Amino acid sequence: MTRSKGNDEEGIEVNVSYGYFLKLAEHLKNRLYYYILYLSTVLLGLIISQYNNTIGSKSNHVEALI
């Protein structure tokens, strides 16, 4: 009798940890989207600034790109 009770408790514990894992995975997935969006905008900004610097060193039409 105590053995089946122990198995039930272990099953509940596994379900709780699995639910926690699912919540954590969903949270990390949302966070990952934010990181990807942030990094892509930062990289785009760096590329544009580098492009502006190369154009600006050759000519004075930097304002036209912005």
Summary of the structure (lengths in Angstrom):
residues: 66
radius of gyration: 26.5
end to end distance: 75.6
largest distance: 86.0
contacts: 126
relative contact order: 0.06
helix: 86%
strand: 0%
